[in-house]
Amino acid sequence: MLRIGTGSGWWGDRISPAALIAEKGDLDYLCFETMAEATVSTAQVRARRDADFGGYDTYLEDRFNAVLPHCIRRGTKIISNQGWVNPLAAARAIRKLLDAHGAGHWKVAAVTGSIIADRIAELAGPVMETGGTFASIDGEIVSAEAYLGAEPIVQALAAGADIVVTGRVADPALFLAPMIHEFGWSLDDADKLGQGSGIGHLMECGAQITGGYFVDPGYKDVPEPWNLGFPIAQIEPDGAAVISKVAGTGGVINRRTVLEQMFYEVHDPARYITPDVVVDFTGAQIESLGLNRMRVSGITGTPRTDTLKVSIGAQEGFIGEDMFFYAGPGAVNKARLAEKILRERFKIVDLQAEDVRFDIVGVNAVHGTMSPAPAVDPYEVAVRVAARCRSRAEAAKVGREVDGMAVSGLGSTGKRVPHQDRVREVIGIWSTLVDRQAVVPKVEFVETSA
């Protein structure tokens, strides 16, 4: 049996459940998943404007300080994609933390090679979102990262790594790699890789399978949602696994939570494409073994594709954004008049915007024109206004005109003090496929923190 726990389901995930699972989960491996397309975009934006940014998870030190005492004591190995756009820098930071925790003998490896921005123009196929050519992407290309699979992580583990930190890898690969390494699976065994990747997919989003993002009061209630435990997979040599959590934590693991996570972000359950294997969930068997213990088996797969997906980041201008508020009778009518005032003032200052959007939070901010008219006017609303512009100077006009609403607008306009950043750079994310042979991962060990 192999016990793998999830330490995070995304960059902003909670840290205390990770510390608890490291302490009490009796784990062989702890996996941190912290990346998404939006995370890559954010990292690239910050790297462009902040020379001191390390290029890795901004919570890396906090997460590792929370779990290292338990992992070192237990011998729990760690696999993480906290390397973001600079896995080697992340490995060096982890090396320092290990030395500080008295674990100088632990080995740290970085998986690099996923960043192919310098070659993407020659490697890229059609843009998956539009069908157009790579040249059709409008804007400066600032990043291109291929989704790597489990193989380089397995290589690092085989070379003795106790901690492996990566950049962009497919989320299930973080969990699949220790299965391949510990059970000696062949990289050509599509059924075992499909089963293992399927379990990795169930684990990758952390508390989503233990009741997080599942709770719906009165319909899908879970106990102690403030105390959700992260999942543990006890995996058998053929890849079947029992999903559980630390006793005494909140949340629930049942057939419904497993199914919701199984089909989360899966377009075709018979062909869930990963770099390692094409997963087929259609034969999955989900069996209850008691309270908060679900056994998952029967997931299969077919051989991997000849291509790898690449996320491309392109600079696409700036968004200027601000918000103000109304409360009391007539709040919605005031919000609508405020929109009219601002649209006219944007004409006066000649705002050059590709798109301008107004949302009345509480009325139409989520579903837009599909939102039903409220039966009763809300007592209070927020007005969000945003404009997408080519230059930072144009985007800054939004906040300046919203500031004017404080004394040159409507009675009872509630305005935030304008200290927050109201202009942000936009990095658009596009996708393409490249020949997998053109992407060569590399495993680098960091031997010293000096």
N, C-alpha and C positions, 0 to 999 in steps of 0.2 A: 504493500500500500504506500501511496505517496500523498502527503498532505500539503496542499497549496492554499494560501490565503490571499485575499485581495486587500491591499493597503490604501488604495484610492481608486475612484472611478472617473475622476477628472481633476484638472489642475486645482480647482477651488474646493476640493472635497475636505471633509473634516479630518483632523489629525488624531483626536483622542480614540476613535474606534480602531485606528491602525495600531496605536500603542497597545490597546487591550488585546487585539488579536495576536500581536507579536508576543505578548506576555502569556496569554492563556490558551492560544490556539493550537499549541503543540505542533508547530509547522515545520516542514522541511524547506519550504520556499515561501517567500512573501513577495508579491508582485505589485508594483505601483504603475497604474495607467494614468497618465496626466496630459496626454496630447489629444488634440482635435484639429481640424482645419482652422478653426478660429484661433486656437492656441498658437499654431504656426504663424498665422497672420499677425497676431499680437506681438510675438517674439521678433518677427522681422521688422515691424514698425519700431519697436523699442531699440533694437540693435542699430537701426539707422539714425536714431537721435540721441542715444545714450552710450557713450564710449565705455562707460563703466559696467554696462550690463554684461553678465557672463555668458548669456545665451542659453541658459538652462533654467529649470523650474525655480521660480522665485521662492518657493517654500521648501526647497531641497534640504537646507540645513535644519529647518524645523522638523521635517518629517524624519530625517535620519537620526537626529538627536532623540526623538521620541521612541524610536524602535530599536536603535542599535544596542542598548544595554540588554534587551531581551533576546535579540537575534544572536548576539555574541555568546551569551550564556547558553542558549539552546543550540547554537550551530545552524541557525536558519539562514539559508542563502537568500539573497535579494536580487530580483530582476526588475529593472525599471526603465521606462522611456523618458525619464526626467531630463535627458540630455538635450531635448528640443533641437536647437540649431547648432549646438556645440557640445557633443557628448564627451569629448576629451577634457574640456574645461570642467564639466560636471564630475568626471572621474577624478580629476585632481582635487576638487573640493571634497569629494567623498573620502579620498585618501587622507586628507587632513583630519577629517572627522574621525576616521578609524584610529589614527594615531592618537588623537586626543582621548579616545575611549579605551586606549590600551590594547588595541587589536592591530598592531603593526604587522602581524603575521598574515592577516587577511589579504587576499589578492583582489584587486579591482581591475576590471577590463571595460574598455569603451568600444562600442561597435560604431564605426564610422563608415562613410561611403554612400550614405543615402542622399546627400546633397549633390545634385548634378546641374546646378544652374548654369555653369560655364559651358555645358554641352547640350542643353535642352533644345536649342534651336535646330540642331542636326538630328536629334534622336526622336523628337516628338511626333506622334501620330496625330490624327484629327482631335480637335477639342471635343471632349465627350459631351459637354453641356450644349454645344451649338452645332457640332458636325463640321465646323469651319477649320481652316488650317491654323497652325501655330501663329503664323503671321497676322491672323485676324484678331489676336488679342490686343486690345487697345490699352497702352500704358507700358511704362518701363517694367521689365521683368526683374523682380528683386529676389525671387527664390524659386527653387524647383527641388522637391524632395520626393524620392521614390519610396514606396511602402516596401520595406524589407520584410523577410519572413523569419522563421525560427532558426534557420541553419547557422548564421554567424553567432547567435547566442549559444547554440549547442557547442560550437567550436570553442567558445570562450569557457564554457563549463568543463569541457573535456580537457582544456589546458589548465584547469585548476582554479578558475575564478570563483570567488565567494560572492562577489557582487558584480553584476553586469549592468551597465547603463548604456542606453541606446538613444538614437534620435528617432526619426519616423520609422516605426515598424507597425505592421498590422497588429491591432490590439490583442487578438487571440494568440498571436505568436509568443507573447510574453509568458503565457501559461503553457503553451504547447511545447516550448523548448525544454523545460525540465522533464516533461513526460518522455520526449524522445531520448534525452540523455540518460535518465534513470532506468527506463525500461528497454533501452537498446532498440527502439523502433527503426525500421528502415525508412529512409526518406521517399521510397517508392511505394510504401504500404498506404495506399489512399484511404482505405477504410479506417485504419487506426488513426491516421492523421486527421481524417474527417471527424471521428469521434472526439479526439483530443482538441481539435479546433472548436468544435461545438461546445465543449465544456469551457474552453477559454472564452468563448463568446458569452456564455452565461455568467462568467465571473468578472468580465472586464469592466462592467459598470458599477461594481461595488454593491452598495445597498439597494440598488434597483431590484435585485432578486430577493432581498430580505424585507421588502415592503416600501422602500423609498421609490418615489415616482409612481407608486401604485395606489397609495392611500387616496380614498375618495369618501369623505365622511358620510355615513349613512348607507353607503353602497359597498365599499371595500374598506372596512375598518381594520386597523392593526393595533396590537397592544404597544403602548409606550413608543409612539413614533419619534419622540425626542431622543430615544436611546437606541436607535437602529444599530444592530451589529453588522459587521462586514462578513461576507460569505467565506466558507471554507469548503474546499473540494477534497474529499478523500477518494483518490483515484486508484482503480484496479489496473492490472497490467494490460488489459485489453482496451483501456480508456473509459470504461464505464465509471461513473462517479456518484458518490453520495454528497449532496449539497447540504450543508448545515451552517450553524453559527455558534458563537460562544454562548454557553448556558447563562441565562440571566439577562441577556441583552434584549432590547425591544425588537419589534417587527415580527415578521412571520415568513416562513418558507413553505409554500404549498404548491399545488398544481398550477394555480392561476398565476402566481408570481413567476414560476419557472416559464410558463408559456408566454407571458407578456415579454419577458426578457429574451426568450428564444427568438421571437419574431421582431424584436426591436431593431430598426434600421436594416431589416432584411427584405429585399425586394422580391426575391424568388426563393422560397424555402428549399426548393430542390437544387438550386445552384447559387449558393452563397460563396462568392469568389474571394479567396484569400491568396496571398503569395505562395502558400504552402500546399494548398489543396482546394478543390471545389467541394464545399460541404453540402450534404443532403440531409435535411432535418426531417424529411417526410416519414421516415421509419422510426422516429424517436419513441422510446418507451419511457413513461414517467410514472414512477411507483412510489407510494408513500411508505416509509419505514417507521413512521411514528411522528410525533410532534416535531416540526421544523427539521425533518430529515427526508429528503426526496432523492431517490436514486434515478439517474438518467442514463439510458443506454440506447443502443440501436441507431445512433447517428452514423452515417457512412460518408463516403466521399468518392470523387473521381480525380484523376491526375490533375496537377496544377497546370495553369495556362503558360504559354510561352512569353507572356508579357507581364510587366509590373505597372501598377497604377502610379502616376506621379501627380502630386499637387503643385500647381504653379501659382506663385504670388505675383500680382501685377499692381503697380501703383496706379490708382484710379481716382486721384483727387482727394478732396477733403469734405467732411461733413461738419457743418455748423449746427449746433443743437442747444436748445434751452427750454425751460419749463417755468410756468407761473400758475397761479391758483385763484379760484373763486369759491366762496362759501356763502350759504344762506339762500333765501328765495331768489329765483331767477338766475342761479349760477350758470346753467347751461346757456341761456340767452346771452349772458355776458361773455361767455367763452366764444360763442359764435360771432358776436360783434367784434371781439378782440381779434379773431381770425381775419375778419374783413379789414379792420384797421391795419393789421400787419401786412396783409397782401398789398394794400395800397401804398404803404410806406416802403415796402420792398421795391415797388416801381419807382418811387421818388428817388431812392438811393441807387437805382439801376443795379439791383442784385442780379448777377449773372449766375444762374443756377440751372443745372440740368433737371433737377426735380426739387419740388418743395412739398413738404407734407405737414399737415396739421392733424393732431389726434386729441380728442377730448377723452382723457382717461376716466373710465367709468361709464362711457357712452359708446365709443366706437374705436378705441385704441387698438384692440386686438383683431377684430373681425372686419373692421372698416365698414364699407357700405353694406355688408351682409349683416351687420348688427341690427337686431330689432330695436325699434324705438322704445325707450323705457316707459313703463306704465305710469311711473311717477318721476318727476324730475329729481335727480340726485340733489342732496343738500349741499354737497361739495364736489368739485371737479378740479382736475389738473389739465392744463393745456400744454401739450408738447409740440414744439415746432422745430423742424429740421430741414436743412437744404443741402443738397449735394452740389459741390462746386469744383471747378478745376484748380483754383488757387486757394491758399490759406487766407489771403486777404479778403476774398469774396465771402468765404465761409464765416469769417469773423463778423460780417455785417449782421448776421442773424442775432447774435448775442447783444450787439449794440442797439438794435431796434427793440429787442425785448426789454432791455434796460429802460428804454424810454417809456415803456408801459407803466412804470412805477408811479410817475407823476404826470405823464402826458397820455394816459390811457383812460381806463374806466375806474369808477369808484370801487373800492375794496379789492383792487388787484393785489394779490399776494405775490411777492417777488423774492427769490433767493438772492442772498448776497453773492455777487458774481466773482467769487474767488476760484471756483472750480474751472477746469479746462473745458471750454465750450467748443473747441475745434479739434477734430481728430483726423488723422490721415487714414485713408481707405486703402487697404490692400485687398484687391479682389482675388478670390481663389478659383482657379480653373483646373480641369483634370485632363490628363491624356494617358496613353499607354506607350510604353517603350519596350524594346527587346530586353528581356531579363539578363541576357548575356552581356549587355552593355553596362550593367550596374554591378560593380565589384565591391562587396563589403570588406571591411578590414577590421581585425580585432587588435586593439592596442592595450597593453597592460601598463598601468601607472604604478611604478615600484616604490616611489618615495614622494613625500609631500613637500620636499625642499623646492 
